[in-house]
Amino acid sequence: MVYILSVLPIAVLIIVSLLKGVREAVMAGFVLTSLLFFFYWDASFTLFLGTMGVSLFTTVNILMIVFGALFLYNVMQGTGMIDQVSHSLDNLHPSRELRFFLLAICLTAFFEGVAGFGTPGAIVPLLLIAMGFNAVLSVSVVLLFDGLFAVFGAVGTPLLTGLQLPLGLSGEEVQQIGLISAVTGALVQVFVIFFIFRMFAGRQQPVEHKGKVLLLYSFFAVPFCVFGYFVPDLATVLAALSMLIISVLYLRTTGSKPDFRPWLPYAVLAVLLLLPKLFYPLNRWIGWDLTFMDMFGSGLKASIRPLQSPLVPFVLVGLGVAFVKRSKSYYLGESFSKLLNVFVVLFPSIAVAQLMINSGVQQPSMVNNIAALLSNLGNLYPVFSPLLGITGAFITGSTTISNVVFGPSQLETAKLLNLNTNIILALQLNGAGIGNAICLFNIIAAVSVANLKNFKEVLATNMVPTIFAGLLAGILGWLMIAVW
């Protein structure tokens, strides 16, 4: 019974989202999880208030990114720069679909590597939509590709902060986990691309250059696997830059002159996002946080780091564009209006996740019970291990937090079943990354920025390839364990 009740909030979120909509699902999930929190897990009202406080802070952290992305895009749209961006690569290659996949892969990887926190979903779909591509397709594809790139996230945070620090892993173990995750994820993504081809054909037109798209992807995947072993913290960024250089040389036709000038604001944005990660004194200076300890006497704490959020670079670049283009408006009204709509859906979805995590007072929490349920699978455990990572990303909205929450359970289960711990932790990392494609937080933020109202369409589109990718990663992990 306890296992069924632990899984029930997730089941409600998924089923109601697909049948009714995300707004209805998060409200139903919030009510149900709150009732379980009080009446089955016997948690106190004080702990409930503390959990709501943590949820509110988490919501604000995400909304800062959404607002920054909206502000920059609206300024660039109002000054005509988005239209210039949409036509800047027309001379690179006559095929629109190749330009679509180049930007969907390269830009998503780059912004995930330098910023994380859902930043790619707030930027890249807008550019693809501006190029004339279907909005649902653009959001769905970016989130599916981000499932691979989020494995290392922003400068390796999911691996280094999510697994190495809490589990006390050695440098050699981190290298092995990074390599296994990169290779497994890169192989799985090849099959996900074929799902994307079907999506592209259904919402745009049949893909004519499948071989060239796969070749473009290889320009990213091969360096990604190499860098994943030697420098996992910079693997995604370096692989994205490698892909961009090789792809431009490969696609460029005689006499073509792509115009990269409209991309200057995004280049400046990338520099501002990456600078604190490369220049430690600056990172330390902007690293101060506003922390509330022991919220409402619950023992929970929450914090916000306003200067480390991508909000500041977004706003600075937006103001710079407005100044250079002599814009008469900052388009704040539309940005704040969308922000309010996002809050109504985002806060209850985050609250569901926090209630599940913090429910373990009198007995194991809901998330711990989910981990215990999967540990009963014995030798088949590796096949389903990534699904635990996917579940963690789905309910927490973060690859890193999924690793923090479920990493210890994965490690202990691997030891109990006498399985290769590095492979199991790599599968957790892969699953946590893949889960970004169906994570409600990412979907809500990306869909809202893209001015779509149908959240559930993106979730329904990405659900099958996400589960497929998780199971395929698990099968590859099972085979590796069987061989080694």
C-alpha positions as CSV (number, residue, x, y, z in Angstrom):
1,M,0.0,0.0,0.0
2,V,2.7,2.5,0.9
3,Y,4.4,2.0,-2.5
4,I,1.2,2.7,-4.3
5,L,0.5,5.8,-2.3
6,S,4.1,7.0,-2.9
7,V,3.8,6.7,-6.7
8,L,0.2,8.1,-6.7
9,P,1.1,11.8,-6.9
10,I,3.4,11.2,-10.0
11,A,0.7,9.0,-11.6
12,V,-1.9,11.8,-11.1
13,L,0.4,14.5,-12.5
14,I,1.1,12.4,-15.7
15,I,-2.4,11.1,-16.2
16,V,-4.4,14.3,-15.5
17,S,-1.8,16.3,-17.6
18,L,-2.4,14.1,-20.6
19,L,-6.2,13.9,-20.2
20,K,-7.1,17.4,-19.0
21,G,-4.1,19.7,-18.9
22,V,-1.1,20.6,-16.8
23,R,-2.9,23.3,-14.9
24,E,-5.5,20.9,-13.7
25,A,-2.9,18.2,-13.0
26,V,-0.7,20.3,-10.8
27,M,-3.7,21.4,-8.7
28,A,-5.0,17.9,-8.3
29,G,-1.5,16.7,-7.5
30,F,-1.0,19.4,-4.9
31,V,-4.3,18.6,-3.2
32,L,-3.6,14.8,-3.2
33,T,0.0,15.1,-2.0
34,S,-1.0,17.5,0.8
35,L,-3.6,15.0,2.0
36,L,-1.1,12.2,2.0
37,F,1.5,14.4,3.6
38,F,-0.8,15.0,6.6
39,F,-3.0,12.0,6.9
40,Y,-0.7,9.1,5.9
41,W,2.8,10.4,6.5
42,D,1.7,12.2,9.7
43,A,3.7,15.3,8.9
44,S,3.1,18.5,11.0
45,F,1.6,21.7,9.8
46,T,4.9,23.4,10.7
47,L,6.7,21.2,8.2
48,F,4.0,21.9,5.6
49,L,4.6,25.7,6.0
50,G,8.4,25.2,5.7
51,T,7.9,23.1,2.6
52,M,5.7,25.8,1.1
53,G,8.4,28.4,1.9
54,V,11.0,26.3,0.1
55,S,8.6,25.8,-2.9
56,L,8.1,29.6,-3.1
57,F,11.8,30.3,-3.2
58,T,12.4,27.6,-5.8
59,T,9.6,29.1,-7.9
60,V,11.1,32.6,-7.7
61,N,14.5,31.2,-8.8
62,I,12.9,29.8,-11.9
63,L,10.7,32.8,-12.6
64,M,13.8,35.0,-12.6
65,I,15.1,33.0,-15.6
66,V,11.8,33.2,-17.3
67,F,11.5,36.9,-16.9
68,G,15.0,37.5,-18.1
69,A,14.5,35.4,-21.2
70,L,11.2,37.2,-21.9
71,F,12.7,40.6,-21.4
72,L,15.6,40.0,-23.8
73,Y,13.4,38.4,-26.4
74,N,10.7,41.1,-26.3
75,V,13.3,43.9,-26.6
76,M,15.0,42.1,-29.6
77,Q,11.6,41.4,-31.1
78,G,10.5,45.0,-30.7
79,T,13.7,46.3,-32.3
80,G,13.6,44.0,-35.3
81,M,16.7,41.9,-34.3
82,I,14.8,38.6,-34.0
83,D,13.8,38.9,-37.6
84,Q,17.4,39.5,-38.5
85,V,18.5,36.4,-36.5
86,S,15.9,34.3,-38.2
87,H,17.4,35.1,-41.6
88,S,21.1,35.3,-40.6
89,L,21.9,31.7,-41.6
90,D,19.9,31.6,-44.8
91,N,23.2,31.7,-46.8
92,L,24.9,29.0,-44.8
93,H,22.9,26.2,-46.5
94,P,19.6,26.2,-48.5
95,S,18.0,23.5,-46.3
96,R,15.9,24.9,-43.5
97,E,15.8,21.6,-41.7
98,L,19.6,21.4,-41.5
99,R,19.7,24.9,-40.0
100,F,16.9,23.8,-37.6
101,F,18.9,20.8,-36.3
102,L,22.2,22.7,-36.2
103,L,20.7,25.4,-33.9
104,A,18.5,22.9,-31.9
105,I,21.6,20.8,-31.0
106,C,24.4,23.4,-30.9
107,L,22.6,26.3,-29.1
108,T,20.8,24.0,-26.7
109,A,24.0,22.3,-25.7
110,F,25.9,25.6,-25.4
111,F,23.4,27.4,-23.2
112,E,22.9,24.2,-21.1
113,G,26.6,24.0,-20.6
114,V,27.1,27.7,-19.6
115,A,24.0,28.3,-17.6
116,G,21.7,25.3,-17.1
117,F,18.6,26.1,-14.9
118,G,16.3,25.7,-17.9
119,T,18.0,28.5,-19.8
120,P,18.1,26.6,-23.2
121,G,14.3,26.1,-23.1
122,A,13.8,29.8,-22.6
123,I,16.1,30.9,-25.5
124,V,16.4,28.3,-28.3
125,P,12.7,27.5,-29.1
126,L,12.0,31.2,-29.5
127,L,14.7,31.5,-32.2
128,L,13.4,28.4,-34.0
129,I,9.9,29.7,-33.9
130,A,11.2,33.0,-35.3
131,M,12.6,31.0,-38.2
132,G,9.1,29.8,-39.0
133,F,9.1,26.4,-37.3
134,N,6.1,25.0,-35.4
135,A,6.1,26.1,-31.8
136,V,5.3,22.8,-30.2
137,L,7.9,21.1,-32.4
138,S,10.5,23.7,-31.4
139,V,9.9,23.3,-27.7
140,S,9.7,19.5,-27.7
141,V,12.8,19.1,-29.8
142,V,14.9,21.4,-27.6
143,L,13.8,19.6,-24.4
144,L,14.5,16.2,-25.9
145,F,18.0,17.2,-27.0
146,D,18.5,18.8,-23.6
147,G,18.0,15.4,-22.1
148,L,21.5,14.5,-23.2
149,F,23.2,17.9,-22.5
150,A,21.8,18.1,-19.0
151,V,23.9,15.0,-18.0
152,F,26.8,17.5,-17.3
153,G,24.5,20.5,-17.1
154,A,26.2,23.8,-16.2
155,V,29.9,23.2,-15.8
156,G,29.4,19.6,-14.7
157,T,27.2,20.4,-11.7
158,P,25.0,17.3,-11.9
159,L,28.0,15.0,-11.8
160,L,30.3,17.0,-9.5
161,T,27.8,18.5,-7.1
162,G,25.0,16.0,-7.5
163,L,27.1,12.8,-7.1
164,Q,30.7,13.3,-6.3
165,L,30.4,15.6,-3.3
166,P,27.4,13.9,-1.5
167,L,28.7,10.4,-2.2
168,G,32.4,11.1,-1.7
169,L,33.5,9.7,-5.0
170,S,37.1,9.7,-6.1
171,G,38.4,11.5,-9.2
172,E,38.9,8.2,-11.0
173,E,35.3,7.2,-10.3
174,V,34.0,10.5,-11.5
175,Q,36.0,10.1,-14.8
176,Q,34.5,6.6,-15.3
177,I,31.0,7.7,-14.5
178,G,31.4,10.7,-16.8
179,L,32.6,8.6,-19.7
180,I,29.9,5.9,-19.3
181,S,27.2,8.6,-19.1
182,A,28.5,10.4,-22.1
183,V,28.8,7.3,-24.3
184,T,25.4,5.9,-23.2
185,G,23.6,9.2,-23.6
186,A,25.1,9.8,-27.0
187,L,24.1,6.4,-28.3
188,V,20.6,6.7,-26.8
189,Q,20.2,10.1,-28.4
190,V,20.7,8.6,-31.9
191,F,17.4,6.7,-31.4
192,V,15.7,9.7,-30.0
193,I,16.6,11.6,-33.1
194,F,14.5,9.1,-35.1
195,F,11.5,10.0,-32.9
196,I,12.3,13.6,-33.6
197,F,12.3,12.9,-37.4
198,R,8.7,11.6,-37.0
199,M,7.7,14.6,-35.0
200,F,9.3,16.9,-37.6
201,A,7.4,15.1,-40.4
202,G,4.1,15.4,-38.5
203,R,4.3,19.1,-37.7
204,Q,6.5,20.5,-40.4
205,Q,7.5,18.3,-43.3
206,P,9.4,15.0,-43.9
207,V,13.1,15.3,-43.2
208,E,15.0,15.0,-46.4
209,H,18.6,15.0,-45.1
210,K,18.5,12.4,-42.3
211,G,22.0,11.3,-43.0
212,K,23.4,14.9,-42.9
213,V,21.5,15.5,-39.6
214,L,23.0,12.4,-38.1
215,L,26.4,13.6,-39.3
216,L,25.9,17.0,-37.7
217,Y,25.0,15.2,-34.5
218,S,28.2,13.2,-34.7
219,F,30.1,16.5,-34.8
220,F,28.8,17.0,-31.2
221,A,28.6,13.5,-29.9
222,V,32.2,12.4,-30.5
223,P,33.9,15.4,-28.8
224,F,31.2,15.2,-26.1
225,C,32.3,11.6,-25.2
226,V,36.0,12.5,-25.3
227,F,35.6,15.7,-23.1
228,G,33.2,13.8,-20.9
229,Y,36.1,11.7,-19.7
230,F,38.8,14.4,-19.4
231,V,36.9,17.6,-18.5
232,P,33.2,16.7,-17.6
233,D,32.7,20.2,-16.3
234,L,33.3,21.8,-19.7
235,A,32.3,18.8,-21.9
236,T,29.0,20.2,-23.2
237,V,30.4,23.7,-23.9
238,L,33.5,22.5,-25.7
239,A,31.5,19.9,-27.7
240,A,29.0,22.6,-28.8
241,L,31.8,24.9,-30.0
242,S,33.5,22.0,-31.8
243,M,30.2,21.2,-33.5
244,L,29.6,24.8,-34.5
245,I,33.0,25.2,-36.1
246,I,32.9,21.8,-38.0
247,S,29.3,22.2,-39.1
248,V,29.9,25.7,-40.5
249,L,32.9,24.4,-42.5
250,Y,30.9,21.4,-43.6
251,L,27.6,23.2,-44.6
252,R,29.1,26.4,-46.0
253,T,28.8,26.6,-49.8
254,T,31.0,28.4,-52.2
255,G,30.5,32.2,-51.9
256,S,28.1,31.9,-49.0
257,K,28.5,34.5,-46.3
258,P,26.4,33.8,-43.1
259,D,25.6,37.0,-41.2
260,F,26.5,36.4,-37.6
261,R,26.1,40.1,-36.5
262,P,22.5,39.7,-35.3
263,W,23.8,37.0,-32.9
264,L,26.0,39.4,-31.1
265,P,23.6,39.9,-28.1
266,Y,23.5,36.1,-27.6
267,A,27.3,36.0,-27.9
268,V,27.6,38.7,-25.2
269,L,25.0,36.8,-23.1
270,A,27.1,33.6,-23.4
271,V,30.2,35.4,-22.2
272,L,28.4,36.9,-19.3
273,L,27.0,33.5,-18.3
274,L,30.4,31.8,-18.6
275,L,32.6,34.5,-17.1
276,P,31.8,33.7,-13.4
277,K,32.6,30.0,-14.0
278,L,36.0,30.8,-15.4
279,F,37.0,33.7,-13.2
280,Y,36.7,32.5,-9.6
281,P,37.0,35.9,-7.8
282,L,33.9,37.1,-9.7
283,N,32.0,33.9,-8.9
284,R,32.8,34.4,-5.2
285,W,31.8,38.1,-5.3
286,I,28.3,37.4,-6.9
287,G,27.8,34.2,-4.8
288,W,26.2,35.9,-1.8
289,D,22.8,34.6,-1.1
290,L,19.7,35.5,0.9
291,T,19.0,32.5,3.1
292,F,16.2,31.7,5.5
293,M,17.2,29.1,8.0
294,D,14.7,26.9,9.8
295,M,11.7,28.2,8.0
296,F,8.6,28.4,10.3
297,G,10.5,26.1,12.8
298,S,10.5,23.2,10.3
299,G,14.2,22.7,10.1
300,L,14.1,23.4,6.3
301,K,16.0,26.2,4.8
302,A,15.7,28.1,1.5
303,S,17.9,30.6,-0.3
304,I,18.1,32.7,-3.4
305,R,21.2,33.9,-5.2
306,P,20.0,36.8,-7.3
307,L,23.4,37.7,-8.9
308,Q,24.1,34.1,-9.8
309,S,20.8,33.7,-11.7
310,P,20.9,34.1,-15.5
311,L,18.4,37.0,-14.8
312,V,21.2,39.6,-14.5
313,P,23.0,38.7,-17.8
314,F,19.6,38.6,-19.6
315,V,18.6,42.0,-18.3
316,L,22.0,43.6,-19.0
317,V,22.0,42.4,-22.6
318,G,18.4,43.4,-23.1
319,L,19.2,46.9,-21.8
320,G,22.2,47.1,-24.0
321,V,20.1,46.2,-27.1
322,A,17.5,48.7,-26.1
323,F,20.1,51.4,-25.8
324,V,22.0,50.6,-29.1
325,K,18.7,50.4,-31.0
326,R,17.2,53.4,-29.2
327,S,14.1,51.5,-28.3
328,K,11.3,53.6,-26.9
329,S,9.9,50.7,-24.8
330,Y,11.2,47.8,-22.7
331,Y,8.0,45.8,-23.2
332,L,7.7,45.0,-19.5
333,G,3.9,44.7,-19.5
334,E,3.9,41.6,-21.6
335,S,6.7,40.0,-19.6
336,F,5.1,40.5,-16.2
337,S,1.7,39.3,-17.6
338,K,3.3,36.0,-18.7
339,L,5.2,35.7,-15.5
340,L,1.9,35.7,-13.4
341,N,0.5,33.0,-15.6
342,V,3.6,30.9,-15.1
343,F,3.5,31.3,-11.3
344,V,-0.1,29.9,-11.1
345,V,1.1,26.6,-12.7
346,L,4.7,26.5,-11.5
347,F,4.3,26.9,-7.8
348,P,1.9,24.0,-7.1
349,S,4.0,21.7,-9.3
350,I,7.1,22.5,-7.3
351,A,5.1,22.1,-4.0
352,V,4.2,18.6,-5.0
353,A,7.9,17.7,-5.4
354,Q,8.9,19.3,-2.1
355,L,6.1,17.6,-0.2
356,M,7.2,14.2,-1.6
357,I,10.8,14.8,-0.6
358,N,10.0,16.2,2.9
359,S,7.3,13.7,3.8
360,G,9.7,11.3,5.6
361,V,9.3,12.2,9.3
362,Q,7.6,9.1,10.9
363,Q,8.5,6.7,8.0
364,P,10.5,6.8,4.8
365,S,9.5,9.6,2.5
366,M,7.5,9.1,-0.8
367,V,10.7,9.4,-2.9
368,N,12.6,6.9,-0.7
369,N,9.7,4.4,-1.1
370,I,9.9,4.8,-4.8
371,A,13.6,3.9,-4.7
372,A,13.0,0.9,-2.4
373,L,10.3,-0.3,-4.8
374,L,12.7,-0.4,-7.8
375,S,15.4,-2.1,-5.7
376,N,13.3,-5.2,-5.5
377,L,14.0,-5.9,-9.2
378,G,17.2,-7.9,-8.5
379,N,19.4,-8.5,-11.6
380,L,17.0,-6.5,-13.8
381,Y,17.6,-3.4,-11.7
382,P,20.0,-1.8,-14.2
383,V,17.3,-1.8,-16.9
384,F,15.0,0.3,-14.7
385,S,17.7,2.3,-12.9
386,P,17.5,5.3,-15.3
387,L,13.7,5.5,-14.6
388,L,14.5,6.5,-11.1
389,G,16.6,9.3,-12.4
390,I,13.8,10.3,-14.8
391,T,11.4,10.3,-11.9
392,G,13.7,12.5,-9.8
393,A,14.0,15.0,-12.6
394,F,10.3,14.9,-13.2
395,I,9.4,15.7,-9.6
396,T,12.3,18.0,-8.7
397,G,12.9,19.8,-12.0
398,S,16.6,19.4,-11.7
399,T,19.2,16.8,-12.9
400,T,21.4,17.8,-9.9
401,I,18.7,17.4,-7.3
402,S,17.5,14.2,-8.8
403,N,21.1,12.9,-8.3
404,V,21.2,14.2,-4.7
405,V,17.9,12.6,-3.9
406,F,18.3,9.3,-5.6
407,G,22.1,8.9,-5.9
408,P,22.5,7.4,-2.4
409,S,19.7,4.9,-3.0
410,Q,21.2,3.9,-6.3
411,L,24.6,3.4,-4.8
412,E,23.4,1.3,-1.8
413,T,21.2,-0.8,-4.1
414,A,24.1,-1.5,-6.4
415,K,26.3,-2.6,-3.5
416,L,23.4,-4.8,-2.1
417,L,22.9,-6.5,-5.5
418,N,26.7,-6.7,-6.1
419,L,26.4,-4.5,-9.3
420,N,29.1,-2.2,-10.8
421,T,28.5,1.0,-8.8
422,N,30.0,3.3,-11.4
423,I,27.6,2.0,-14.1
424,I,24.6,2.3,-11.9
425,L,25.5,5.9,-10.9
426,A,26.0,6.6,-14.6
427,L,22.6,5.3,-15.3
428,Q,21.1,7.5,-12.6
429,L,22.9,10.5,-14.2
430,N,21.6,9.5,-17.7
431,G,18.1,9.2,-16.4
432,A,18.2,12.4,-14.5
433,G,19.3,14.2,-17.7
434,I,16.7,12.5,-19.9
435,G,14.0,13.5,-17.4
436,N,14.4,17.1,-18.4
437,A,12.4,16.4,-21.5
438,I,9.2,15.8,-19.5
439,C,10.0,17.8,-16.4
440,L,6.9,20.0,-15.7
441,F,9.1,22.9,-14.6
442,N,11.0,23.0,-17.9
443,I,7.8,22.5,-19.9
444,I,5.9,25.2,-18.1
445,A,8.8,27.7,-18.5
446,A,9.6,26.9,-22.1
447,V,5.9,26.8,-23.2
448,S,5.1,30.1,-21.5
449,V,8.1,31.9,-23.0
450,A,7.1,30.5,-26.4
451,N,3.6,32.0,-25.9
452,L,1.9,28.6,-26.1
453,K,-1.1,27.8,-24.0
454,N,-1.2,24.0,-24.4
455,F,1.3,22.6,-21.9
456,K,0.0,19.0,-22.2
457,E,0.8,18.8,-25.9
458,V,4.5,19.1,-25.2
459,L,4.3,16.5,-22.4
460,A,2.3,14.1,-24.6
461,T,4.8,14.5,-27.4
462,N,7.9,13.9,-25.3
463,M,6.5,11.2,-23.0
464,V,7.1,8.1,-25.3
465,P,10.6,9.0,-26.5
466,T,11.6,9.9,-22.9
467,I,10.5,6.5,-21.5
468,F,12.0,4.7,-24.5
469,A,15.3,6.6,-23.9
470,G,15.4,5.6,-20.3
471,L,14.7,1.9,-20.9
472,L,17.3,1.9,-23.8
473,A,19.9,3.4,-21.5
474,G,19.0,0.8,-18.9
475,I,19.5,-2.0,-21.4
476,L,22.9,-0.7,-22.4
477,G,23.8,-0.5,-18.7
478,W,22.6,-4.0,-18.2
479,L,24.7,-5.2,-21.1
480,M,27.8,-3.4,-19.8
481,I,27.4,-5.0,-16.4
482,A,26.9,-8.4,-18.0
483,V,30.1,-8.0,-20.1
484,W,32.3,-6.5,-17.3
